[in-house]
Amino acid sequence: MQSLTGNGVLRAAILLALASSAPAMAQESSSSTGNTSELEEVVVTGIRESLQRNLDMKREATGVVDVISSEDIGKFPDSNVAASLQRVPGVSIQRAGTRGEPQGITVRGFGGDFNETLYDGRRISTASGNRAVDFSTVGADFVGALSVMKTPDITLSSSSIGATVNVTFPKPFDRPGPRFVTSASGSMQDEAGDIKPTVGALFSNTFADETLGFLVDAIYTERSTDSNRVFVSGWEGGRFAPCQLTPSCAPAQLTDANKTVVGWWQQQYGAEQAQVNDERIDGRIAFQWRPSERMLLTVDDNYSRQKLVTETYGFALWFGLNDLRNVQLDDNGTVVNFVQAGTPMDLNAGLATNLLETNQTGINLKIDASDNLSFDIDASYAKSEQNPDGQGSDGADIGYGGSLGTSLGVRVTGDSSDTLPQLTTYGPAGDPSRYLDPSVIGSHVLVRTAQKNSDTLKQARITATWKQENVRLDAGTAYVDDNFTLQNSNTFSNNFWQAWSGYGTPSGRTSGVIVPTNLYRGTINTSSFIPGFSGGGALPPQLLMYSPRGLYSYLEGLGNPQATNIPGFNYDCCSYTGSLDLALDPGSVQDIQEKTWAAFVRAAFEVDLAGHPFHFSAGVRNERTHVDSSGVGRLPILLTQSAADPTLLSTTYSATQPITTKSKYSYLLPSLDMKLEITPDVHARFGASRTLTRPAINFLTPVLNVGALPRVGALTANGGNPALKPYLSDNFDFAVEWYYQQNSYASVNYFIKDVTNFIVQGTQRQTINNVIDPTTGQPAVYTVSQRVNGPDATVDGFEFAWQHVFGDTGFGFNANVTLVDTDKPYNRYDISQSGFAVTGLADSANFVGFYDKNGFEVRVAANWRDEYLLQFGQNQNNSQFGAEPTFVNSSLQIDLSTSYQLTDQLNVFFEALNVTNETQSTHGRFDNQLLDVFAYGRRYALGARFRM
């Protein structure tokens, strides 16, 4: 079992100490149920009454399901779905670094695609490029409930090893009669300083003797966030020649045969500020018709649209393995100091627009054919599109290099959780006073990209149910047709990215032009850039702000370099004629269609076992999936070194050809849930099931994608594998619950997951098509990665939960701790390329203390998660030892919310998120290898709700 060591012990002790005392704080949470499963629900308002109702539901349940629900329509505990889910035992969240917004969940160590999200029992489409839903795109204001099914409901799905999250929305017949709810609030992030609105309204009514019902709601949300980031884009593993530990090397000393010193070095170092504006629109319409007591028709439509506009300003420095001198390594092989001569300074700016639009239309018909037999018929169509109108990212690097390059290094002096890597110097030729001297800043790289994805989802399900006394039988069939398309256009494909590269004449280059000062928009101060971290004083004092699109316009205004000679144009680059157009990257094209047929049957009954009530449910689901995967293949035939930037190479490709492959698989997925009521207050549960998780979409491409823009010594290629099989997991749960007094309970749950068919990234170094590396004159050696089904692993752990209400005082708390372990932990000292470990595993603890009485509520939530392995792979992946790991450092975030019921209709509320101004940081193989640290600040919101 992972132990809570170091700061982890302190933080966990704080949470448990808080849990064992009488907190003077209030929580919003509630409970509801949808199937025969364990319901551990957190109440929104009217906490004590709702908690008792939830505990009654829990006693009647059989499986393992945790629920967070809204007590009243239009009042959900958090503005973000994932933020609410982290209150559930075994659930942790992942945050978007640039926004600090919770966007994904991990359940019992399994995150991302291992969890499936449903809307009212239906799969939801997502065009984000993977299967997991980005929860920051789901408006929570008018969500009815969130159910986290840790054991599967086979009538809905068995396609998640972590959990299935079912988002249910209100419907007209849930609360008959007219209802109107509206809310308005303003939120502000302390770094951005702008107050942004959230406005929503819901109207529902039933009429015609309550045989017809109609509901409509809409929410508009806007948020601004300024986040600061210091980064190392990759800690690359490699071997140094012994001479590199000294000030100089002769060329003959840098041959591969002489490289015997193992170490990890920084590929790129920099800092930036991201200014993000998040605008979201959510809307829903639901119509219900009950022509008779035995029939109910529901038609609904869910719409969401999220637009993210991100401006970034910063600097970055690029380093090469063979160029490092005076290298110093620590005992683990981490390069903690070095010098690289002639290092260029890139001043970066970017403007990215990302639009994600999703619409789902569904119809559901429930028929009670008799007192015993009923039917549930459901069908829906959903489509999600990312950047349908060609939205994308426009970026630029300007700066200086060449004769103005600087001999500098980056020192590593401490742990990634509290210490920044430190630049030894900066500025043209090492002169910090001229760091932003406009007379030497010239044009360099012009990067434009546009990612366009779509996900079209058609699905249907028919379920027949027979009920008689204490017996229930469910049987049915389901069909899902899911079609993903992905493509990327950019300025790498046509090589326009380097049309004006080189930095210009001040750097001793013939290509590149001086950047006009009228494009500059000011600077960003880096003082106190990352709170809680030392080393910030070594950063350059300012970050330059300028408009990349303004730079494009200026350069395009210089004319067509093919028609007339234009000083500063890079004539070695491309067929640029005066317009910085994008070109389709053939290697990015994917068209993947999955068709799944499923049949299921389940039986449930209740009997007395030696005088104790015993609940039993067992079933099986069979799924057959056919996969068609199409792409566009090509091979490199020529590598050319850039005269404007000798660290860069460009790739010429062969003619393209379409490639299509087909594959299929079928699995039988059983499920068993049992509950024994040992006493009226003590319940024991057992669950067993087999579930699966399908491969990530980008893993299924049938082509080898060779990077168009490699750096010298950093040639990479990625190959897909459309024949990948799903992950399979055999799951077991053992739980005991004690309902020891009104509104209070304690529980312990042991779980184990035996997972097979793990998908791992096999990495090898090889030549491709015998293309020659112009810097060596030898066949180019690429780091080639491909996904394969490989090893097995076991994950197990304990979940402890304790909910307590202190009589009629209004005080109470909800606390949980999750401890997880695996038989396949990561070995940091294994440098073989076949290393494997289970990602996402981390101990966690959550505490919510609340006060709720006389219309006044206060809630304080503390959420802690220990360090964990996020993934294999970093922003740059050129290690000689395979894909390097990314670890997320431990974190503790504290949030506060309060509300007051002014009248029966009017409620005012306030919330403060990230009260202690925590940061988010990651590191590589060893703890001092900082990869990213984000400071996303605090956020405050003040608003009111009105209902009638």
N, C-alpha and C positions, 0 to 999 in steps of 0.2 A: 504494500500500500504506500502511496506517496505520503510523505510526512509533511506537516506544516512546520517548516523550519525557518530560522531567521526571522525576517519581518513577517513571514507567514504565520508563525506562532503568535506573535504579538497581535496581528490583525484578527486572527481567528479567536484569540482570547478576548479581545475587545468585543467582538460580536457575541460570543457566548456569555460574557459577563453582562452585556446589555440584555440578552435574552433571559437571564436569570434574575433580573431586577425588575422593579415596577416602573416601566417607562411612562413618562408624561407626554405621550405623543399619539397622534391619530393616524389611522390608515384607512384608505378607501379600498374595499375589496368585497367580493361576493361569490356565490356559488350557484350553479345550475347543472343539470345533467342532461345527457342526450341518449346514452345507452347503458348497458349493464357493465359499468366500469367504475373504478375507484375515483371519486371526485374530491380532490383536495383544493377547494375553491377559496379564493381570497375576495373579500366583500368590499363593495364600493362605498355604499353609505348604509345607514341603519344596520351597523355592523353586527351588533349582538343578536338581533332577531334573525338576520340573514345567516350568520354563522351556525345557529342552531338548525335552521332549515337545511343547510349544507351538510351538517354532520348526520342528520337523518338520512339524507340521500346517500352519504358515504356508507352507512351501515347496510343499505339495501344493494350496494353495488357488488360486482364480482371481479372485474379486471382492474387495470391500472390506467386511470385517466385523470389528469389535473386540469382544472378549469378556472379561468378568471372571467368574471362576467360583470356587466353593468347592472346595478340594482334598478336604475331608472333609465328610460330611453334618453339617449343623448348625453349620458354621463358615464364616461369610462375613466378608469383610474389614471391612465397615462395618455399623452398625446402620441406616443409611439407604441406600436404593438409589441415589438421586441422588448422594450423597457418593461412592459407589464409581465411578459413571459419569464423574465429572469427571477420573478418571485417564486416560481414553481421549483420544488426540489429537483435537483439534477439538471437544471437549465441554466446556462450561462449565455452571454451575448458577445457578439463581435461588433466593434464600432468602425465606422468610416473615419479614417484618420483625419481627412481634411475638414470634416464637419463635426466629428465627435458623436455623430448620430448612430444609435443602435440600428444595424441593418441585417443582422443575421443571428441565429441562435445555434448553440451546441447543446445537445441533450445526451447526458451520460457519456460525454467524450466524443460524440459524433456530430459534426456540424455540416454546413453547406448542403450539398446534394444528398446527404444521408437523411435529411428531413424533408418531408413532403407537406405542402400547404394546400388545403382545400378551402373553397368558398361554398358554404352550405353543402358540404359533402362532395363537391366537384373539384377536380383538378383545375388550377388556374394557370393560364399561359404566362410565360415570361420571356421577353426578348433580350434579357440582359446578357445572354451568351452562355448561361448555365441553367440548371434545373431549379436551383434554390430561388425562392422569392426574396427580393430585397424588401425587408419590412419597413424601410423608411419611405417606400412608395405606397404603403397601405394606411389610409387615414383612419384613425382610431376613434374619432369623436362619436360616430354612430354605429360602432360595432356592438353587437349584442353580447357575444361571448367568444372566448378563445378556449378550445379544448385541445390539450396536449395528450394524445393517445400513445402511451408508452408500450402498451400491448395492442396489437392490431384489432380493428373492427373489420373482419374479413368481408363483410358486406359492402364496405367502402373501398378498402385498399389494404395491401400488404407490402407496399412499395417504399418502405422506409425502415432502415436499421436503427436510426436514432429515435424518431417519433413522427407521428402524423399530426399536424396542427390544422384543426378545423375551425375556420372563422365563420361564425354564424351572424347573420344580420337580422334586424327586427322586421316583422311583417305585420300587416294591418290587423290580422285576427289575434296577434299576441296580446293586444290591449284594445278590445273593442271600443268604439266610440271615437269622437274627435280628440285629437291630441296635436299640440303644437309646441315645439321646442326650438329655441334659438340661443345661440351663444356667440360671444364676441370677446376677443382678448388681444392684447399686444404683447409681443415677446421681444427680448433684447439680449444679444450676446455681448458680454462686457468688452471684448476686443473690437467688435464691429461698431457698437454704439448706436445702431439704428433700431428704432422700434418698428416691428413688422406685424401686420394684422393676421388674425385668424377669425373668420366669420363663417358660421354655419346655421342652417335651419332645417327642421324636419316637420313635415305635416303628414298626419295619418288620420283616416276616418273609415268607418264602416257604415253601411246604409242598406236599404231594401231589406229590412228586418235582419240585418247582419248576415245577409247572404253575399254581399259584395264588399270588398275592401280595397283601399288604395293608399299607398304610401310613397312619398317622394322626399328625398333629402339631398342636400348639396353643401359642400364645405370648401372654402378657399383658405389656403394656408400659405404664408410666406415667411421665410426665415433668412437672415443674413448671418454669416459666420466668417470671421477672420481667424485662420489658424496658422501658427508658425511651425516650421519643420526644419530640422537638421537631419541630413541623410548621408548614408554611405550606400551606393546603389548595388554593391555586391562585394562580399568578402570571398575572393577567389582563391582556391587552393592551388598551389603549384610548387615547383622546385626551383630554388635559386642556385646560381653558381657561387662558390665560396668567395670569389672576388667581389660579388655584390655586397658583401658585408664590409667592404673597404670603399675608399673614395673613387676608385676607377677600375675599369675592366678593359682588357684588349678584346677585339672581336673574337679571336680564337678561343677565348675563355668562356664564351657564352653559348657554346654548343650544348645540345641536349645531354651529351655524354658527361659533361662537366657539372651538370645541375644535380646536386645531391642533397641540398638543404631543403627540407620540407617546411613550408610556411603558408600563411594566409595573409593576403594583402588587399588593400582597398582599390577597387576598380575606379570608383568615382566618389568624390566628396563634394558636398554643397549645402546650401541653406536656401529656404524660400518662404514666402508668405502666400497663402491661398486665400482669396476673397471670394466666398461662395454665396450665391443667391439661389435659394431653393423655393420654387413656386409649385404648389400642388393643388389640383382640383379633383375632388371626389364627388361622385353623384350616384344616386340609386333610385330606381323606380320599381315598385312591387305592386302587383295586382292579384287579388284573390277572389275566387268565386266558389261558393258552396251551394250548388243547386239542390243538394239534399244532405241529410245527416250522414250519408254514407259516401259522399264524394267531395273532394276538395281539389281545386285547380289553382296553381300558383304560377304566375309568369313574372319574371324579374329581369332586370338589366343592371349590371354594375359597371361603372366607368371610372377610370382614374387617369390622370395626366400629370406627370412630374417633369418639370423643366429645371435643370441645374445649369447655371452659368458660373463658370469658375475662372477667375483671373489669377495668374501666378506671376510672381516676380522674385528673382533670386540669382544665385551664381552657382557654378559647378566647375570642378577641376577633374581632368581625366588623367589616369595613371596607367603605365604599361609595365608588365612584369620585367622585361629586359632593361627598362630604363631606370630602375631603382638602384640607388647606391647608398652606402653607409647604413645598410639595413640592420635594424636591431629587432630581435625576436624575443618574446617571453618564453617561459617554460613550455607553453602549449603550442608554440609555433606562430602565434599572432605577431604580425609586424607592428611594433609599437612606436617605431620612428624610422624615418628614411629621408632621402633627398632625391628629387628628380629635377634634372636640369631642363630649362626651356619650357616649363609648364605653362600652357596658355590659360587665360582667364576667360570663361564664357559667362556673359551676363544674360540670363534667360528671362523671357516673358512669354506668357501664353494666355489665350482666350479660348476656353472650351465651352461648347454648348451641347448638353446631352438631354434629349427628349425621349421619355418613355411613356407610351400611350397604350392602355389596355382596356378592352371592352369584352364583357361576357354576358350573353343572353341565354336564359335558361327557362325551361318549362317543367313543371312537376305535377303529376296527377296521382292522388291517393284515393283508392277505392276500397271500401269495406264491402266485399262481396257477400259476406254473411257474418254472423256473430263470431265466427272462428277464423275465417279466411279474409286476408286483405292483400292488396297489391300497391306497390310504390313504383311508379314509372317516371324516370327522369331523363332529360336530354338537354344538352347545352352546346353552344358554339362560342368559342373565345378566340380573340386575336390580340396579340401584343406586338407592337412595333417600336423599335429603337431608331431614332433619327430618321423618320420616314421621308422628311423633306431635305435630307442631305446635311443635317447638322453635324458638326465635328469640332476638331481642335485646330487652332492656328497658333503656331509657336515660332519663336525665333531665338537664336543665339547671336549676340554681338559681343565684341570684346577686343582682346589683343593677344598676340602670340608671336611666333617666329623670333625676330631679333628682340622683341620685348617680353619674351617668355621668361619665367622666373624660376630660379632654383629654390625649391621649397619642399616641404613635407607636411605630414599630418601626424601629430603625436597622439598616442593613446595612453592615458594616465589613470584610468579608473574604470569602474563598472558601467555597463550600458544603462543601468537603472537610474544613475544620478550624475554621470560625467560625460561631457561632450568631447569628441576628438578635437584637437586644437591645431589650427594652422600655424606653421612656424613663421611665415611671412606672406605677403601678397603685394599686388601692385605691379605696374609695368617695370620689368627688369628689377623687381624687388623693392620698389619705392612705394610704400604705403600711402604717401601723401598724394600720389597721382592715381590712386585706385580707380576713381571715376572721372579722370581727366578726359573731357569730350574730344580733345584734339587727337587722341590715339585710339578711340573706340571705333572699330570698323565692323562691317557686316560679316556674317559667317554663315550659320546654318539656318535654313528656312523650312520648317517641318509643318506640313499640313496633313491631317488625317481625317477620315470620315468613316466611322463604323456604322453599318446599316444591317440590322437584324430583324427577323420576324419569327413569330411562333404562332401557328394556327392549330387550334385544338378542337376536335370534335369528339363528343363522348355521349354514351347512352347507357342506362342501367335499368334493369327490371328486377324487382325483388318481390317474391311471394312469401307471406307470413301466415303460419297457422298457430293459433293460440287456443289452449284448452286447459283450464285449471292451472296447474303449476308447470306446464310444458309449453315450450315455444320452439317452432321450427322455422328457419329462414332458408330460402333457396333462390338463386337467381343467376343472372348473367350480365356481363358488362363488356363494352367495346370502347376503345380509345384510339383515335387517329391523331398523332401529334407530328407536325411538320415544322422543322426548324430550317431557316435559311440565314446565312451569315456571309458578309463580304466587307472588305475594307478597301478604300481608295486612299492614296497618299502621294506625297511628292518624292518618296523613295523609288517607286516603281518606274518613274520617268527620269529619275536622277535630278529633278529640278531643285531638290533640297540644297544642293551645293552650287547653284547657279551664281551666287554672289559670295561664296565662301573665301576665306583667306585672311580677313581682317584689314586688308588694304596696305597702302604704302608705309604708314608709320611702323608696321610690323615687319617691313622688309619684303612684302609680298606684292605681286603684280595683280592679284585678284582680291576683290573686296573693296568697298567704298566707305568713306567716313560717314557715320550716321549723323544726320542733321539734328541739331539740339532742339529744334521745335517738336521733335517726336517724344522728347522726354516729358514725363508727367510728375516728377518729384522723386522723393526717396522714402524708404521705410527704415526707421531706426531699429537697430538690432539690440539695443540695451534691454536687459531682462527678457531676452527673446524666448527662452525656455525656462519657466519657473521651476525651481527645485533642482536645477542642474548646474554644476560648476563647469568652467571652461568656456562660458559664453563670451568672456572678454577677448578671446582670440579671434572671434568672428570679425570680418570687416564691419565698420560701424554703420554702414548703410547698404540697403538694397535698392538698385536702380529700377524705377518704374518707367516703362515706355510702351507704346502701342505696337504690337506686332503687325496688325493690319495697316496701321499708318506706315510702317516700314515697307510692307508689300506695295502699297500705293506709290511710295516714293521710288522704289526700285523699278516698278512697272512703268513709271513715268519717264524713266531714262531712255525708253525706246526698245526697238528690236535689235538685239546684238547680232542677229544673222544678216540684217540688212545694212548695218553700218557698225564700224568699230566703236565700242563703248568701253572706255577705260574702267577697269575694275571687274568686268565680267569674267567669269571663269570659263575660258574657251575650251578647256579640257573636259567639260562636264557633260554636255547634253544638247538637245535640240530646242532649248528654250527660245521662244520668239517674242517675249515681252509680256506674257501672261502666266502667272504662277498657278497653273492648272494642276488638278489632281489626276492621277491615273489609277485604274483598278489594279489591285494586287491579285494576280490569278491564284496564288497560293492560299489566299484567305477565303476563297469561295467554298462554301459548304452548303449542301442541300441534304438534309437528313430526315427521313420519314420513319416513324415507328408506329406500327399497328399492333395493338394488344387485345387479344380476346381472353376473357376470364369467365369462369363458372365457379359458383361457391354454394356451400350448404353449411348450415350451422344448427345445432340443437342445444337447447338450454332447459334445465329443469331444477326444481327445488324439492328436497326431501328432508326427513329427519334422520340423522345419523347418531344412534345411541342417545337420542333425546336432544341433539343439538341441530339447529337448522343448518343445512348444507346446500350450497348453490353451485351448480355445475354448468359450464358452457363449453362446447367443443365444436370445431368446424374445420373445413379445409377449403382452400381456394387454389384453383389451377390457372396459371397465366401462360399464354403462348404469345411471343413477341416476334414480329418480322421487322428487320431493319434494312432499309435501302439507304446507302451513303454515296453521295456524288461529290466530286471535286475536280479541280483543274491541276494537272501535273506539269512540271517543267524541271530542267536541270541546269546548273551553272556551267557555262562554257568558257568564261573569261573573268578574271579578277583584275581590276585596275586600281593602282594606288593614286590617291588624290595629290596633285601638286599643291593645291591650296591648303590642305591639311594632311601631312604625311601619315597621321595615325588612322586615316580613313581609307577604306576600300569600297569600290563599287562593283556590282555584279552584273554581268551580261548572261542572259538565259537562252536556252534552246526554245524552239517553238512549243506552244502549249498544246496539251491534248486532254480531252475529258476522260475521267475515270469514274466508274461506278461499280460498287460491290454490293452483295447481298449476304445477310446472315440471319439466323433465327435461333431461338432458344425457348425452352419450356420448363416450368418448375411447378411442383406441388408444394403448397404453403399451408401447413396445418397450424391450428391455434387451439389452446386449451386454457380455460380460466376456472379456478375453484376458490370458494370461500367457505370457511367453517366458522360459525359463531360459537366460540368456546364458552363464553358467557354473554349476556346481553351487552356488556361493555367492552369485551375483548374479542377481536376478530382476527383470524389468520387467513392469509391468501397465498395461492400458488398460481403461477402462470407459466406457460411454455408455448413457444411459437417459432415459426421460421419466417423470416422476412428477407426482402432483397432491396438493393439500391442499384439503379442502372448507371452505366458509365457516364461521365461528364460528356456533354455534347462535343466539345472541342477535341476529345480523345478519339472520336469516331471518324475523323476525316480519313479518306483513303490515300492521301498524297503525302510526300515528303516535302516540307516547306523549308527552303533554304533562305536564310536571311539576306535581304537585298543590300543592307548597309552594315557590313561587319567592320569592326575595328581591327587593326593589325594585332595578330595574336589572339583574336577573340572571334573565331569563325564558328557559327552555330547553325544547327538544323534540327527541326522537330518533325517527327513522323507520327501520323495517326495510326489507329488500328481498329477498323470497323468490325472486326471479329471479337472484340472484347466481350466477355460475359459479365453479368451483374455480380456485385458482391452478394454473398449469401451469409445469413446470420441465424444461428440457433440461439434463442433467447430464453432465459429462465428468471423468474421473479419469485421471491419469498418475502412476505410482509406480515407484520403484526401491528395492530392498531389498538390503542387503549383510549376509550372515551371516558375520562375519569371524572368529569363534572360538566355542568352546563356550559356549552360554547367552547369547550376545551378538549384537546386530544394530544396524544403523543404517538409517534409511529417510527418504525425502523423497517427498511426495505433493503434486502440484499439482491443484487442482480448480477447476471453473468451473460456474456455474449461471446459465442464462438463464431468468428467471422472467417469465411474462406473466400477464395477468388480475389484477394486484395489486389487492386490495380496499382502497380508501381512503375516508376520511370526508370527504364533501363538506359544507361548512358555509356557510350563508347566513343573513342576518338578514331576517326577513319577518314580516308580520302573519298571524294565524291566526283565521279566522272573524270578523274585525273586532271582536274583543273589546277593550274599552277599558281602558287602564292608568289606574287611579284616581289615580296620583300625577302624571300629566301631562294627563289629560283627552283624550289622543290614542289612536288605535289602538295596542295593545300590540305592541312589536317583540320577537320571539323569536329566539334563536339556534337554528336548526334544523339538525340533523346527520342525514345519511343516507349509508349505505354504497353505493358503486358500484364496479364493475370498471373499472380505469383503466390506469395506466401499466405499462410493462415496466421491468425492471432486470436488471443482471448482477452477480453476486457471484462473486469468485474469491479464491483464497488458496493458501497453502502450509502443509503440516503436516510438521514435522520431529520424528522420534522417535529416541531413543537408549536402548538397554538394555544394561547391562554388568554382568557378574559378575566379581569379582576372584579368579579361580581357585578354590581351595578355602579361602579365608580366611573365607567367610561374608558378606563385604561385597558390596554391589551397589547399583545405582540404576536408576531408570527416569525418563526426562525427555522432555518434549515441548514444542514451541512451535508455536502456530498464528497465522499472520498472514493477515488478511482485508481485502478492499477491495471497493468497489462503484462503479459509474458514477453512482449516485444517492445521494450523501451529503446530509446535511441542511444547508441554508443558514439559519443563524440570523438573517440579516438580511433574509430574504424575508418580508414581512408580508402577502402575498397569501393568501387563504383556500384556494388550490389547491395549496399546498406539499406535496411528497411526498419521502419518503426511506425507505430500507430500514432496518428496526429490527433490533436484536439483534446487530449486528456489533461485535466487539471482538477485538483481539489478546489472546492468553492464553498462559500458560506454567504447566506443572505439573512438579514434581520430587518424587520419592519415593526416599529413601535408606533402605537396610535392612541389618540384620545378622541372619543366621539360621544358627545352628550349635549343636549339642549341646542342642537343645530350647529354646534361648533366642532370642527374637525381639524386635527393636526396629524400629519404623518411624516415620519422620518424613516428613510430607507437607506441601508448600507449594504453594498454588494461587493464582495471580495472574490477574486479569482487568482489562483496561484499561477506561476510561470507554466507555459505549455508550448509544445511544438505545434506551430500553426500549419506548416507545409514544408515540402521540399521544393526549393527554388527561391531565388531572390530576384530583384529587379534586373540585375545582370547575372547571367548564368554561364560563366566561362571557366569554371573550376576543372582542373585535371582530375579531380576525385569524385566526379559525378555531381548531381544536383545538391547544392549546399542547403542546409536547413535554415528556416526562419522560426525563431522563438519569440513569443510575446511575453514580456515581463509581467510580473504580478501587479495587480491593480486593486485599489479600493476606491469606490465612488460613493459619495453620500448625497442624497437628494432629499428635499423637503417640500411638502405641500400643505396648504391649509385652506379651509373654506368656511363660510358662515352663511347659514340660511336666514336671510333677512325677512322673508315672508314665505308662505307656502309655495309661491311661484318663483321667487327671485333668490338666487344664490350667487355669492361673489367668491372668487378663489384667487390664490397666489401660489406660484411654485418657483423653486430655485433648484437648478440642476448643477451637479458637480460643485457643490458648495466649497469644497476644499481645494478647488482648482487643480485637480489631478491631471497628469499627462498620460499619454499612451506611447510606449516604446517597445521596440523589437531588437533582437540581436541575432547574430549568426551562430556558428558552431560553438563558440565559447562566449562567456558572459561579457567580456570586454569588447566584443565585436559589434558595436552599435550599428544597426541598419537604419532605423527611423525613430525619431521621437517627434510626436505631435503635441502641441499645446493648443487646445481648442477652447479653453476658457470656461467661464460660467455662463449660464443662461437663466433669465428670469422671465416670468410671464404673470400678467395680471388681467383678470377678466370677470365676466358675469354670465350666468345662464338664466334663462327665463322659460317657464313652461306653463301650459294651461291645457 
